[in-house]
Amino acid sequence: MDLDWKSLGFNIMKTDFNVRCVHRDGKWGELEVHSEETFPIHIGATCLHYGQESFEGLKAFRGADGHIRIFRHDENARRMSQSAKGILMAEVPQKLFIEAVEKVVLLNKEYVPPYGTGASLYIRPLLIGTGPEVGVRPSREYTFIVFVMPVGPYFKEGFKPVDIMICRDHDRAAPLGTGHLKVGGNYAASMSSILDAHQKGYATSLYLDAREKKYIDECGPANFFGIRDNTYVTPESHSILPSITNKSLQKLAESMGMKVEIRPVPVEELANFDEAGACGTAAVITPIRKVVDIEKEITYRFGDGENPGPVTSKLYETLTGIQNGDRKDPFGWTKILE
Ligand SMILES: *Cc1c(COP(=O)(O)O)cnc(C)c1O
């Protein structure tokens, strides 16, 4: 494959194959291989009208040894089941999810970027209600699709701190809503506030808890963490999506001898952190330089205002090292496909 791997962004790109499976009459059919990027859909499909949609995002990496490694796809399988349950869709059995992910990666293995380019193969599983209903009720048919594309590092500038702003005029999820599920509706609800942040010159917006606006919630489409002394602090909230990256960073922090706290984090506590970051599959960690609370005219700054902090950097190096096979994988997080 002759691609300019180093200049890849985070964009849709056609690859050779995608895999699909349909749930009909109460059971899943055969896993099919397709090469086209489109599919016909009933105009009454519940995913189009009532948001019966869930997705996942994960990556495969090519190591220095030439092997392809997938990172924690069993966790994505579990999370997609939770999302499906949450919005009354048919659950994709974990075995089917794992089989589909591994199959689509191997079918498109030429698109797994070479080691050392910083690029990886992004894997996007999608579960949608494809049966028609016009009344508000769950679909009787579901389609599970997995497609892939090579992507560059999320931020072209590299592992550099960004500025974010606190969002006080929007919520991405209700206190007892679907914030803990990876469903499209949360993303639709977040778009205007993220655009607002971009227009004001910030990388993204930091959401506060929807009920009281007292505690830190989600950081754009990523989880938030702060580092203080020898402690890794990350918010606990029903409306935060349980990030697999965050869970992995917590394990690494513990293994480095740090304390891990998962609890409600009041906004003012931002003043106490030495370092802060956002985490998720796309960028792994986005270090945060400052958080601006425009309405309250407060700016919280982290580190030297220039470089990622030492703990954030160490966590980032360790996790990316495990993902691409440069480091030992003591937790058994990666699976070698070939
Ligand atoms: C997917 C997602 C994350 C990150 O989860 P990872 O498993 O680390 O990729 C964080 N927040 C939201 C809202 C998400 O949808």
The ligand as an SDF file (V2000), in Angstrom:
LIG
                    3D

 15 15  0  0  0  0  0  0  0  0999 V2000
  -15.5740    7.1010   23.3420 C   0  0  0  0  0  0  0  0  0  0  0  0
  -15.6500    8.1920   24.3520 C   0  0  0  0  0  0  0  0  0  0  0  0
  -14.6210    8.4290   25.2880 C   0  0  0  0  0  0  0  0  0  0  0  0
  -13.3220    7.6940   25.2700 C   0  0  0  0  0  0  0  0  0  0  0  0
  -13.4270    6.3260   25.4710 O   0  0  0  0  0  0  0  0  0  0  0  0
  -12.2380    5.3780   25.0470 P   0  0  0  0  0  0  0  0  0  0  0  0
  -12.7290    4.0170   25.3420 O   0  0  0  0  0  0  0  0  0  0  0  0
  -11.0640    5.7430   25.8800 O   0  0  0  0  0  0  0  0  0  0  0  0
  -11.9790    5.6160   23.6050 O   0  0  0  0  0  0  0  0  0  0  0  0
  -14.8190    9.4160   26.2280 C   0  0  0  0  0  0  0  0  0  0  0  0
  -15.9520   10.1600   26.2620 N   0  0  0  0  0  0  0  0  0  0  0  0
  -16.9370    9.9630   25.3700 C   0  0  0  0  0  0  0  0  0  0  0  0
  -18.1470   10.8100   25.4350 C   0  0  0  0  0  0  0  0  0  0  0  0
  -16.8250    8.9820   24.4000 C   0  0  0  0  0  0  0  0  0  0  0  0
  -17.8230    8.7910   23.5350 O   0  0  0  0  0  0  0  0  0  0  0  0
  1  2  1  0
  2  3  1  0
  2 14  2  0
  3  4  1  0
  3 10  2  0
  4  5  1  0
  5  6  1  0
  6  7  2  0
  6  8  1  0
  6  9  1  0
 10 11  1  0
 11 12  2  0
 12 13  1  0
 12 14  1  0
 14 15  1  0
M  END
$$$$
